[in-house]
Every structure is written in C-alpha cells, then in structure tokens.
C-alpha cells in the first residue's frame, strides 16, 4: 500500500513522532507559475499502523523549507533554520512540535540563520546546529550549541565555535558531547587547471593548510 501526502512537499524533514512519523515543512515541488514558490507552514503525520497519513494537518508557527529537525529527549521535535518565504529570506526561528498536544511553539531564534543545516542531539543532552549556507549561498563555519529543550545556552556557555567554512561538511555525535566534523569543499576561486566539477558538487577541495 502506498500512502499519499495531502500536499506535495520537497525538502521537508521526516522525524519519529512518538511512534508515528512527522513530515514537516518543505516546498511545493510542482513548478508551475502559480505554485513554484509555495512554502509549507504545515506538517503531516503518518500512522504506520494504519499505513496512511492522518487527514488533519498540523500547523507550524512558521513556513520553512530546507531546514533541519532533531528529536529531543522529551519526545518533541525541534525545527531549525531553512528558508522563511519565497523571497529566499532565512528562517531564524526555532520551533518545537509536541506529539502530545500537536502544537508547535517558537522557543527562540538562531544566532545565525542558515539553509540546509545539520542538527544533532549530543550524548550530554545538548543540541548542535551546524553547517548550511547563508542567504547568498556561501557556506557557514559557525557552530551553535543549545540546551536539551532547544532554548539558547546562557553565559558563559553561549559562545559560538567556528570551523573553516565548508560546503557539504558532515557531522556526527561522539561520546562525551563531542562532535566529529568531516570533509566539505571550500568556497574559493579555482586555481589554474582545477576542475571543480570533478571533485565537489559545490566549491573546491580545501587547500593544504
């Protein structure tokens, strides 16, 4: 059996929702003149027992696409970043969706808006928001650490950490609250004889040093 979404969605997030599946945000992938830029401010809930989506949509506080989602220890889902509207503006809002109440609540804003970020829940309970690009499609090196409930960390733990900015860097949580950052390509001008398409989807391999 194949379930069908109520609304077509590209670049949505898919998360565990207390045994069900939450498909949040995204954008209309049907590129007609009227629909190409329609961003979603809703989420859909898939019930694996019934093998179908629930008929009622869940309302998000903000429209967003190309964002990140992470499951919190509470069972709630935090949504980070992405685009806010059809103009390409960045979405700075952090919202948390509760599987108990089916309500989405804004809990703050990111220090840096970003498109297509990575969000991780670390072994010490904190959250990390990393990677992605800015409004001009340049990679971001700033890492943002947040509390287990997705609220901002308070001083003296609210400082940001930066890595050299890279496109398409991968991140993985390690024991002790650490994070492994791997790979990525630089946002730089090609040197003579460099073929960017041969090595990177965006940018070029990092230069030594």
Residue pairs with C-beta under 8 A, 6 or more apart in sequence:
1 51
1 52
3 46
3 51
3 52
3 53
4 53
5 23
5 44
5 53
6 44
6 53
6 55
6 57
7 28
7 40
7 42
7 44
7 57
8 28
8 29
8 30
9 23
9 25
9 26
9 27
9 28
9 29
9 40
9 44
10 26
10 27
10 28
10 29
10 65
11 25
11 26
11 27
11 65
11 66
11 67
11 82
12 23
12 24
12 25
12 26
12 40
12 65
13 22
13 23
13 24
13 25
13 26
13 67
13 68
13 69
13 79
14 21
14 22
14 23
14 24
14 69
15 21
15 22
15 24
15 69
15 70
15 71
15 77
16 22
16 71
17 45
17 77
17 97
17 99
18 75
18 99
18 100
19 48
20 45
20 46
20 47
20 48
20 99
21 45
21 46
21 48
22 43
22 44
22 45
22 46
22 58
22 69
22 77
22 97
22 99
23 43
23 44
23 45
23 46
23 53
24 43
24 60
24 64
24 67
24 69
24 77
24 79
24 97
25 39
25 40
25 41
25 42
25 43
25 60
25 63
25 64
25 65
25 67
25 79
25 82
26 39
26 40
26 65
27 37
27 38
27 39
27 40
27 65
27 66
27 83
28 35
28 36
28 37
28 38
28 39
28 40
30 36
37 86
38 86
39 63
39 64
39 65
39 83
39 84
39 85
39 86
40 60
40 63
40 64
40 65
41 59
41 60
41 61
41 62
41 63
41 64
42 57
42 58
42 59
42 60
43 57
43 58
43 59
43 60
43 97
43 104
44 53
44 54
44 57
44 58
45 53
45 54
45 58
46 52
46 53
46 54
47 53
47 54
58 97
58 102
58 104
59 104
60 79
60 95
60 97
60 104
61 93
61 95
61 104
61 105
61 106
62 84
62 91
62 93
62 95
62 106
63 84
63 85
63 91
64 79
64 81
64 82
64 83
64 84
64 91
64 93
65 82
65 83
66 82
66 83
66 115
66 116
67 79
67 80
67 81
67 82
67 83
67 91
67 116
67 117
68 79
68 80
68 81
68 82
68 116
68 117
68 118
68 119
68 129
68 132
69 77
69 78
69 79
69 80
69 119
70 77
70 78
70 80
70 119
70 120
70 121
70 127
71 77
71 121
72 78
72 96
72 121
72 127
72 148
72 149
72 150
73 121
73 125
73 148
74 148
74 149
75 99
75 100
76 96
76 97
76 98
76 99
77 96
77 97
77 99
78 94
78 95
78 96
78 97
78 107
78 119
78 127
78 150
79 94
79 95
79 96
79 97
79 104
80 94
80 110
80 117
80 119
80 129
81 90
81 91
81 92
81 110
81 113
81 114
81 115
81 116
81 117
81 129
81 132
82 90
82 91
82 115
82 116
82 117
83 89
83 90
83 91
83 115
84 90
84 91
84 92
84 93
88 135
89 135
90 113
90 114
90 115
90 134
90 135
91 113
92 109
92 110
92 113
93 106
93 108
93 109
93 110
94 106
94 107
94 108
94 109
94 110
94 146
94 150
95 104
95 105
95 106
95 107
96 104
96 105
96 107
96 149
96 150
97 103
97 104
98 104
98 105
107 149
107 150
107 151
108 150
108 151
108 152
110 129
110 144
111 142
111 144
111 152
111 160
112 134
112 140
112 142
112 144
112 160
113 134
113 135
114 129
114 131
114 132
114 133
114 134
114 140
115 132
115 133
115 134
115 135
115 137
116 131
116 132
116 133
117 129
117 130
117 131
117 132
117 140
118 128
118 129
118 130
118 131
118 132
118 170
118 171
119 127
119 128
119 129
119 130
120 127
120 128
120 130
120 171
120 172
120 173
120 179
121 127
121 148
121 173
122 128
122 173
122 177
122 178
122 179
123 173
123 174
123 175
123 176
123 177
124 176
124 177
125 148
125 177
126 145
126 146
126 147
126 148
126 153
126 177
127 145
127 146
127 147
127 148
127 150
128 143
128 144
128 145
128 146
128 171
128 173
128 179
129 143
129 144
129 146
130 143
130 144
130 169
130 171
130 179
130 181
131 139
131 140
131 166
131 169
131 171
132 139
132 140
133 139
133 140
133 167
134 140
138 165
138 187
139 165
139 166
139 167
139 169
139 184
139 187
139 202
139 203
140 165
141 162
141 163
141 164
141 165
141 166
142 160
142 161
142 162
143 160
143 161
143 162
143 163
143 179
144 160
145 153
145 157
145 158
145 160
145 161
146 152
146 153
147 153
152 158
163 169
163 181
164 186
164 206
165 186
165 187
166 183
166 184
166 185
166 186
166 203
166 206
167 184
167 185
167 186
167 187
167 200
167 201
167 202
167 203
168 183
168 184
168 185
168 200
168 201
168 202
169 181
169 182
169 183
169 184
170 181
170 182
170 183
170 184
171 179
171 180
171 181
171 182
172 179
172 180
172 182
173 179
173 180
174 180
184 206
185 199
185 200
185 201
185 202
185 203
185 204
185 205
185 206
186 203
186 204
186 205
186 206
186 207
187 202
187 203
188 203
188 204
188 207
190 196
190 204
194 204
196 203
196 204
199 205
